Amino acid sequence: MRQIMVLCLVALALSFMTACSQEPDPDQQPVKPDAAVSQSSTKTTKPAVEEVKKKVDETVSVVKAEVAEQVEVVKKQAADVVDQTRASVVAVVDTVEKSTVPAMKTIALEMKGPDLVSYDASKGKVTFNHTDHSTRLACSECHTIEPPQKIVINMETAHVPCKGCHKGASDAPTSCSGCHLK
């Protein structure tokens, strides 16, 4: 910082030395500079300008080095923040998994449905083994609404899907008396 101030003061002084001039009085004739004096001042200002340029270059080098150091510090801090955030997210995910997985298993067990379902029909009561069917089929095969709900069965809604599925299975009943029991 001190070097920058010195550089600014030298530049200011140099600008006063080289750029400032007084306006002549309108009554006076402008004085032409003496060639010898002009050469003499050029000889003294050139080394001063060179020295200022050298100081500027040195200052720029120092500032660049300091900026590079600060950039590295910021990069390290950013990497630390990313690592801390990642660790926090992993911890939250672990906590959520530990608390929700057992609850989801409980809900899944509750949603498995009844073991047996019975429907009254004119040709005899139909008893449906839900547990057996749920081990062979996906819930969505019969339950078209999510979450699965009790299906209203009548002659039209049962015969097409039930008989169609039973025809493809070797151990499923296909005759009326196979499902309807009096």
C-alpha positions in Angstrom: 0.0 0.0 0.0 2.9 2.3 0.8 4.4 1.7 -2.6 1.2 2.7 -4.3 1.1 6.0 -2.3 4.7 6.7 -3.2 3.9 5.9 -6.8 1.0 8.3 -6.8 3.0 11.1 -5.2 5.8 10.6 -7.7 3.3 10.6 -10.6 1.7 13.8 -9.3 5.0 15.5 -8.9 6.1 14.5 -12.3 2.9 15.7 -13.9 3.3 19.1 -12.2 6.9 19.2 -13.4 6.1 18.4 -17.0 2.6 19.5 -17.6 2.0 22.7 -15.6 2.5 26.0 -17.2 1.5 29.5 -16.5 -0.4 31.5 -19.0 1.5 34.6 -20.1 0.0 38.0 -19.4 -1.6 39.3 -22.5 0.7 42.3 -22.4 3.9 40.2 -22.4 5.3 38.4 -25.3 5.7 34.6 -24.8 9.3 33.6 -24.0 10.8 31.0 -26.2 12.6 28.4 -24.3 16.3 28.2 -24.5 17.5 25.0 -26.3 20.2 24.3 -23.7 17.7 24.6 -20.8 15.2 22.3 -22.7 17.8 19.6 -23.2 18.9 19.9 -19.6 15.4 19.3 -18.3 14.8 16.4 -20.7 18.0 14.8 -19.4 16.8 15.0 -15.8 13.2 14.0 -16.4 13.9 10.9 -18.5 15.7 9.1 -15.6 12.8 10.1 -13.2 10.2 8.7 -15.7 12.2 5.5 -16.0 12.4 5.2 -12.3 8.6 5.7 -12.0 8.0 3.1 -14.6 10.2 0.7 -12.7 8.3 1.4 -9.5 5.0 0.9 -11.3 6.1 -2.4 -12.7 7.3 -3.6 -9.2 4.0 -2.5 -7.6 2.0 -4.3 -10.3 4.0 -7.5 -9.7 3.4 -7.2 -6.0 -0.3 -6.6 -6.4 -0.6 -9.5 -8.9 1.1 -11.8 -6.4 -1.2 -10.7 -3.6 -4.3 -11.1 -5.8 -3.2 -14.6 -6.7 -2.8 -15.5 -3.0 -6.2 -14.2 -2.2 -7.7 -16.2 -5.1 -6.2 -19.4 -3.8 -7.6 -18.6 -0.3 -11.1 -18.0 -1.7 -10.9 -21.3 -3.7 -10.0 -23.2 -0.6 -12.8 -21.6 1.3 -15.3 -22.4 -1.5 -14.1 -26.0 -1.5 -14.6 -26.2 2.3 -18.1 -24.9 1.9 -18.9 -27.4 -0.8 -17.6 -30.2 1.4 -19.6 -29.1 4.4 -22.7 -28.7 2.3 -22.2 -32.2 0.9 -21.8 -33.7 4.3 -24.9 -31.9 5.6 -27.0 -33.2 2.7 -25.7 -36.8 3.2 -26.6 -36.5 6.9 -30.1 -35.3 6.1 -30.7 -38.0 3.5 -29.5 -40.7 6.0 -31.8 -39.3 8.7 -34.8 -39.2 6.3 -34.1 -42.8 5.0 -33.8 -44.1 8.6 -37.0 -42.5 9.6 -39.1 -43.2 6.5 -38.1 -46.7 5.4 -39.6 -48.4 8.5 -42.7 -46.3 8.2 -43.0 -47.2 4.5 -42.7 -50.9 5.3 -45.5 -50.6 7.9 -47.7 -48.8 5.4 -47.0 -51.5 2.7 -47.9 -54.3 5.2 -51.2 -52.4 6.0 -51.9 -52.0 2.3 -51.6 -55.6 1.4 -55.3 -56.0 1.8 -57.4 -58.7 3.4 -56.6 -62.4 3.0 -60.0 -63.3 1.8 -62.7 -61.2 0.0 -66.3 -62.5 -0.5 -68.9 -61.3 -3.0 -72.5 -62.3 -3.0 -73.8 -63.3 -6.4 -77.0 -64.8 -7.7 -75.3 -68.1 -8.7 -73.6 -68.4 -5.3 -71.1 -66.6 -3.1 -67.6 -66.0 -4.7 -64.7 -66.1 -2.2 -61.6 -64.6 -3.5 -58.2 -65.4 -2.0 -56.5 -62.0 -2.1 -53.2 -63.1 -0.6 -52.8 -65.8 -3.2 -53.6 -63.5 -6.1 -51.3 -60.7 -4.8 -48.3 -63.0 -4.8 -48.9 -63.8 -8.5 -50.0 -60.4 -9.9 -49.1 -56.8 -9.5 -51.7 -54.7 -7.7 -52.3 -52.6 -10.8 -53.5 -55.7 -12.7 -56.8 -55.4 -10.9 -56.7 -52.1 -9.0 -56.7 -49.3 -11.6 -57.0 -46.5 -9.1 -54.0 -45.5 -6.8 -53.9 -46.2 -3.9 -55.6 -49.6 -4.4 -59.2 -49.7 -3.1 -61.8 -52.3 -2.8 -63.2 -53.3 -6.2 -66.9 -53.3 -6.8 -67.7 -56.6 -8.5 -70.8 -57.5 -10.4 -71.3 -59.9 -13.3 -70.1 -57.5 -16.0 -67.0 -56.2 -14.1 -65.9 -59.7 -12.9 -66.4 -62.0 -15.7 -64.2 -60.3 -18.3 -61.0 -59.8 -16.2 -61.4 -62.8 -13.9 -62.3 -65.3 -16.6 -59.8 -63.9 -19.0 -57.0 -64.3 -16.5 -58.1 -67.7 -15.3 -58.2 -69.1 -18.9 -54.4 -68.4 -19.1 -53.6 -70.1 -15.8 -53.6 -73.9 -15.6 -54.6 -74.2 -11.9 -57.4 -71.5 -11.9 -61.1 -72.4 -12.1 -62.9 -71.5 -15.3 -66.3 -73.0 -14.8 -69.1 -71.2 -13.0 -69.1 -73.7 -10.1 -65.3 -73.2 -9.7 -65.9 -69.7 -8.3 -69.6 -69.6 -7.3 -70.3 -71.7 -4.3 -73.9 -72.3 -3.0 
